[in-house]
Amino acid sequence: MATPDGRFLLTYNGEIYNFQELRTALEALGWQFRSRTDSEVLLYGYAQWGRDVLHKLNGMFAFAIWDAKHKELFIARDRYGIKPVYYTLAAGVLLFGSENKAIRAHTNYRAELDREGLVEYFTFQNFFTDKTLFRDIRLLPAGSSLTVSMGQARLADPVQYWDYDFREPQQIGDEREYLEELDRLFVQAVNRQLISDVDIGSYLSGGMDSGSITAIAARQIPNLKTFTCGFDLRSASGLELSFDEREVAEYMSYVFQTEHYEMVLKAGDMERVLPRLAWHLEEPRVGQSYPNFYAAQLASKFGKVVLSGAGGDELFGGYPWRYYRAVVNNDFEHYVDKYYSFWQRLVPSQQVPALFRPIWGEVQGLSTRDIFRDVFQHHAANLTRPEDYVNHSLYFEAKTFLHGLLVVEDKLSMAHSLETRVPFLDNDLVDFAMRVPVQFKLGNLTEVVRINENEPSSKTAKYFQKTRDGKLLLRRMMARHIPQEVADREKQGFSAPDASWFKGESIDYVRRSLYDKRARIYDYLDRDTVQGLVNDHLEGRENRRLLIWSLLNVEQWLQRYL
């Protein structure tokens, strides 16, 4: 879309939820609109306010605007990274798009593996930098923009225009005031994101986040369509016996009178979908994401837009057993050491040289601890209290874990031409959440401090694993909208019982994929080390489900893309 004078040209993906208010403001300044779209509002907003328009946008977006007068391209991504932008400079040509595939299609770019990126992924099961698995292709950081002028010899660094800022308020008000404001902002956020000219549905797990969104949306949309993905647990054991949440989801569907649809995943479904998943995902990130693929596939059969509960945990303290591991520290570097050790999700650092033996000479200078520490380069405030360290942990998880979830969700929903909206990532709601005192999010901080100081033992780790006292304020607010027993439920992630399946129904698939002499991963990873780690899981010594999933995923990626 172009401005009437032809100076500015827009390419854009996303939704601006406050575009009607911005349109009114622009009309008062003399702009005349030819359509009812948020695209035109964004374009004229940039023509009027320049890059300051970014601070006025409430929504999810990735866009680029060409200024024909100044021969300058401006690329930007939303605050939280809901919509991705990839870019590279290849033989003097700037290439960018919502997917790596757009860049790979150009003859100037030749796809190669980023070996340091591979080490980063196998350390964190995620990317904390702007790297991808494709050499020289970068992901524009969330809340950042990039300006490129015609004839520019090299790309400047992206400029960050917004960042999370979790901190304790100087004066803590009455909890009832926080509760009322949270209720108002939450309802407002959901209602803002119901604006659409196509059908809107909602994911409905057994959790309170999606349940509360469904409760608000169902007031506005009669017979709201809701979607749940469950799991066949006949061969599951231990903690995995609680992974299927269909019963609770069905109960909430009954309470809110939704038109409810479900599907059940079995062990073979992962094997069937993995080649397609690797193609659409483009680079693996957090978690075992194939259930998200199937959930999006289900929702896409009944509409074009779906609401998701992503963000509630990261904003309101939903993972206390993580934060509590690092609330008492000597200083910031001590905190980094403790939390870095915990976030090595796949391979502990002492095993990294052996794992990467085939390429170790090329990557041994990489410090994954420095990568971890650099996440905090804009958030290293004065840390004196346990609450300060909790706020740092909330910042870290929003920047890394939530961002990874958002990238996965965008790719896998777009694979089915489905748009996912995330009401928790409404600007007003996020700004409020970052100012909620830790004491209203977590219940047992004083007790955890005592344990940290006096009981550094295996008992501590056991306590952390069982702790389920997060999101206190959010739970109290949501109890107004959903059944009390759902608001009080323990946190349950969206995971398949892969630990059981990998050493049960899927064991032959794992062995065929990872014991094959021709497997591509062994160009970069040491065969004996990999198979030793995999055997630990198959023979019941260790739970390495995340590592096995990542190995399978990277193997498929190498086959599809290189």
N, C-alpha and C positions, 0 to 999 in steps of 0.2 A: 504494500500500500504506500502511496506517495502523497505528499502534501500538494495542494493545488498548484503551487508555483514550481513543483518539481525539485525543490532543493533537498528535501529529506525523503529517504526511502526506507521502509521498515520491513524486516522479516521477523516473525514473532511466534512464540509458542507459549501458551499459558492462559491464565484467567486473572483479571484484575477485578477483585470483588467490590471495590469502592469506585468503580469507573463512573457510576452515575453522578456521584458527588463531584468528581473531578470534571466531568462534562459540564455540569452547571457552572463551576468556577471558570472554565474555559469559555463558555458561551458569554459570560459576563465580561470577559476580556475581548470579545469580538469574534471568536472563532465560530464558523458555521459548519455544521456536521451534515454529511451526506448519508450516513448509515447510523445504526443503533449499536455498533460494536465497540468493545473495549479496545480493539486494535487502533481504531481511529483516535480514541481518547489518548492512548499511549503515544501515538505519533505526534499529535498536536501538542500534547503535554511536553514532549521533548523539544519541539520547535519553540514553545513558549518559555520553558524553564531550564532547558539544557539538562545537564546530568543531575541537577537538583530534583528532577522529577522522580528519581529513585526513592527519595525520602517521603514521597507522597503516595507511593503505591502500596496497597495492601492486597497481596495475592501471591500467586506462583507464576514465575515467568523466566523465559530466556529470550533475549531479543538482540538484534543488531540494527543499527540505524546508520545509513550512509549520508554524509553531509557533502553534497555535490559542490557546494561553494568552497569549502575548506579542504576538500579531497581527504576526508577523514572518516574512519569507521569507528563506531562506538558499540561495544558488545557488553552486555550486562546479564547478571543472573540474580534471582531473588535472594532475599535475606538468608533463607535456611537451606537453599540448594535443592528445592523440590524438583526443579527443572534443570537438566544438565546442559552445559555448553563445552564441547571439545574443540581444541584448536591446535594448529601447528604452523610453522613457517617452513615450506618445502621448496627449495630452489628458488627463493624469492617470491613465492606465491603464498598468501595467507589462505589457509583452508580452515573452515570451522563448520560446526553443525551440532545437532542434538545427539548424534551417534558417531562413533568411530567409523562406521561404514561409509558415511558421507566423505570422510577424508581419504579412506582407503580407495575410494572409487577414482581418485585423481591420479593421473600418470606420474605426477611429481613425487608421490609418496610411495615408498616401498616398505611394507610391513616387516618389522623385526621385533623380537622380544626385548623388552627392557629388563635386563638382568637384575639391576638393583631394585626395580619394581617387584620382581619375583621374590626377592629376599624380604622386602617390606610386607608383601602379602602373606608369605608363610610365617612371618613373625606375629602379625596382628590379625590375620584373616580379614584384612581391610587395607585401605590406603589412607594414611594420615597426611601425606603430602599431596601435591597436585598431579602425581604420576599416574599412569595407567600401565597395563601390561604391554602396550604398544610403545616402542621407543619413539621419543620426541613428540608424542601426542600428550597434551596436557588437558586436565579438567579444570576449567575456570573455577576458583574457589567460591563457595557460597558467599553471598553478600559482597561480591566484587565486580569490578568492571575493567575493561581493557580498551584502550584507545590506540588505534593504528593509523598512521598517516601514509598516504601514497608516497612511495619511494623510500620508505623507512628501511634501513639496512638490517636492523634487528628489532625484535619485539621488546618493548618495555615490560616491566613487571606489572601484574594486575594491581589495581588500587582497591583497597577494602573500604567500602562506604558504610558498612554496618557489621556489628559483632555482638554475640551474646555477652551479657554482663551480669552474672549472678553475684549478688552481694547482699549482706545484711542491711536492713534499713537503720538509719541512725536512731529512730525512735520506733519501737514496736507497738502497734496499735492493738485494739481489742480483737480477739479472734473472730468474734461475730461480725465485725466489719469486713474482715477479709473474706469471710464466708459469703456474705451478701454480695460483695463486689465480684467474687469469683462466679457466683451463680449468674449474675447479670451478664458478665462478659462471655461466659460459656454459651449461654442461650443466644446471645447476639452473634457469636462466631458461627454457630451452626446455621442460624437463619440467614446470615450473609452468604453462606456457600450453597444455599438451596436455589439461588437464582440461576435458571437455566431454561433453554427452550427445548431440551430433550429430557427423557425420563431419568430420574436420579434414584439410585438404590443405595444400600448401606451394607457393609460387612457387619456381621453380627457373630462374634465369637462368644465364649462364655465369660468374657471379661467385662469390667465396668466401663472402660473407655468407649469401646464400640457400642456397648449397651446404652450408655447415656446419650451418645450421638443419635442412636436410633430412636430413643425416647423423644427427643426434641424434634427430630425430623418427622416422626410419625404424626405429630400434632398438625403439621402443615401439609403432609402428603398422605391422603387416604390410601390404605392398602399398600403402604410402602413395601417395596421388594427388598428382602434381606437375604444374605448369603453366608453360609458356614461351610468350612472344609474340615471334615473329620478324618479319623484314622482307624484302620483295622488293627485292633490291639490283641488279637488272639495269640500272637507270639511275643508280645511285649512283656517286660518284667520290671520290677522296681519302680522308680519314679515315673517311668514311661507309661504306667497303667493309668495315669491321670491326664494323659496328653489329649484325649478325645473330649471335646467340650460341647458336643452336639446336644446333650440333654439339657444343659443350662441354656444354650442358645434357643432351643425349641420352647423352653419355658418363657423366655423373654419375648419371643415371637408371639406367643399366646397372650402375654400381658399387654403388648403394644399393638396387637391385631395386625401384624405384618403378613405379607405374602412371602412365605419362607421357602428357600431352596437350599438343598444340601448335596454334597458329594462326599464319598468316602475313598480315601487313598489307601492303597495296599503296597506291599514291598515292590512289586514289579512296575508300579507307576513311575518311580524314580528312574529306573533303567530305561523305560520307554521315552521319557521326555528329555533326558539329559542332552542329546545332540541338539535338539531345538532350543533348549534352555541356554546352552552355551552360546549359540548363535545370537539370540536376542539379548542376553545379558552383557555380552561383549567383553567384560572382564569380571571375574568373580569378586564378590565382596562379602559382607557379613552374613553369617548363618547359612543354613541349608535352604536355599530359596525356592526350591521346586514346588513346595506347597503353595507359595504365592502365585506361581504361574498357573496352577490349576484353579485357585480361587478367582483369579482375574478371568480365566477362561469361562468359568461358571457365570460370573457377574455379567460378562460381555454378551451373553445370550439373551439378556433381558433388558439391557439398557446401555447407554453410552457413558454414564457418569456414576461413580460409586464413592461413598464417604468412607474414610478410614480413621481409626483411632490412633494412628501413629503420632508420637510426640507427647502423649500424656505422661508416660513414665519418665522421660528425660527431663521434662519441665517441672514435675511435681515430686520427684524423688521416689520412683518406682522400683529401684534396685538397691535397697539399703545394704544388702549383704556385700555389694561391691564397695560402696562408699565407706562402710565401717572398717574396711581393711586399712584405711589410711587416714584416720582422723587424729591420731596423736603422733607428732613428728618432731624431730629436733629442729628442722628447718625445711625450706622448699626443696632442696636437693634430696633430702631424706625422703620426703613425700614422693618425689619423682621416682626414686629407686624402688620404693614399695609398690607404687601403682603400676610402674612399668613392668615389674616382675609379674604382677597379677594379669596384665593385659597381653601377655604372650600366649595367645589362644591356641596356637598350633604346635610350635616347636620351641622348647626352652632355649635360651641363647647359647648355653654350653654345647648344644647339639647342632647348632647351625653350621659350624665349619665342616663337620662330617656330612651333613645332609647335602651341602652345596659343593662337595669336593670337586666335581667336574669343572666348576667355574669359579672356585674360591679365589684364585689368583686375580680375577677381575673385580670381585665384589668385597674383598676382605677389608677394604678401607671404609666401608659403609658402617656407620654407627646407628643402629636402630634405637638405642637409648636417646641419641640426639634428636632423631626424628620424633620420638615420643615427647621429649622436653620442648621441642619447638612448637608443639600445639599450643603451649601456654605463652608464646612470645608476646601476646597482647593482653594477657590476663594475669600477669605475675604481680598481683597487688600485695600489700603488706599482710602476711599470714601470721596471726597470733593466737587464734582460737580454733577449736575443732570445727566450728561452723564455717570458718573461712576455707578449711580444707574440703568440707563437704561441697561448698559452692564451687570450688575448683573442680571437683569431680563431676558435678553437674555440667559445668562448662565443657569439660573434656568429652563427656559422653554425647552432649548435643553436637559438638563439632565433629566427632568421629563416628560413633556408633549410630546415632540418629541419621547423620548424613549418609552413611552407607546404606541404611534401610531405605532412605528416600530415593537414592539412585537405583537400587534394586526394584523398588515399587514402580518407579517411572518406566523403567525398561520393560518390566513384565506386564504391566497394564497396557502400555502402548503396543506391545506385541499382539494384543487382542483389540486394538483400536478403542481402548477403554481409558477414560480420564479419571484418575484418582484424586480426590480432594481431601485435605487434612485440616479439619476445623481447629484442632489444637494449635496449629501454626497460623493463627490469626494475629496480626501485629499487636492489637490491644491486649489480647489474652497473654501473649508471650511477654510483653512488657510488664504486665502485672505479675506473672509467675516468677520472673527474675527478682522481684522485690518481696516475695513471700518469705518470711523468716524460716530458717531451717527447723525451728522448734514446732512449726505448724505443718511441716512435711514429714518429719521423722520422729518417732516416739521414744526411742531408747538410746538417744545419743549419750546421755550421762552414764548409763550403764555400760555402754560400749567403751567409753573413755576409761572407765575403771578397769574393764577387762584388758584393754590395750596396755595399761600401765602396770597391771599386777599379775596378769595371767598369760604371758606369751608362750602358749603351748598348743598342742593339737586340739585342746578344748576350745581355744579361741576360733580356730578354723571351723570347727563343728558348729559353734554358735553362729558365726557369720552365715554359714550355708542354710541354717534354719530360720534366720531372721526374716520376718515378713511384716514389717511395721511401717512401710512406706506409704506415701500419698495420703496422709491423714486428712488434710484439709479437703483434698479432692474427693475422698471417700465420703466425708460428711456432706459435701455439697451434692454429690451424686445420689446419695440416699434419698434426696427429695424427688428424684426422677426415676429411679430403678428400685427393684426390691432390695430390702436391707441385706438379705443374705448374699446377694450378688455384689453389693458394694463392699461387703466384708470378706469376700473371697481372697485367698492367697493369689499372688501374682503367678500367672501361667503363661509362658511364652508360646508362640505359634511354631511348634516343632513336631516333626514326625518321630516315631520310635525307631530311629535309624540305628541306634546303638544295638538294639536287638536284631533288626533286619540285616545289618551288615554281617553279623555272625550267624545268621539263620537263613531266611529265604534268599537273601541277596549275596550270600557268601561266594557262590560260583561266579557271579558277575564281578565282584570285587577282585577275585583271583584272576579271572580272565583279563581284566583291565590293567591291573597293577603288577601282575607277575609275567606279563607278556614281554619277551625279550625285545620286541619292536616298539614298545611303548615310548612315546616321544618325550615324556618327562625325564627319561634317563639320559637325555642329552645335557641336562642341567642339574639333575639330582642324583645322588649316589644310590644305586640299586640296593645294595646290602642294607644301608641305613633305612631306606624307605620300607623295605620288606620286613625288617626287624620291628619297626614301629607298627606296621600293619598287623604283624603276627601277634604283637602284644594285645591287640584288640580281639582278633579272631580267636585267640586262645584264652580270653577272659582275664588277662592280667591287668589291663588298663582300658579305660573308655576313651578311645581315640576317634570317635565318630566325626568330630569336626575336621580332623586331619584327613581321614579317609574321604570324606565328602570333597574337601579341597583338592586332594590329589586327583580324584575322578573328574572334577570340574576342569582343572587345569589341563589334564590330558585331553579332554574333549576340545578345550579352547585351542590347544596346539594343533590338533587335527583339523579343526575348522578354519583357523585363521592363518596358520603358517604352513 
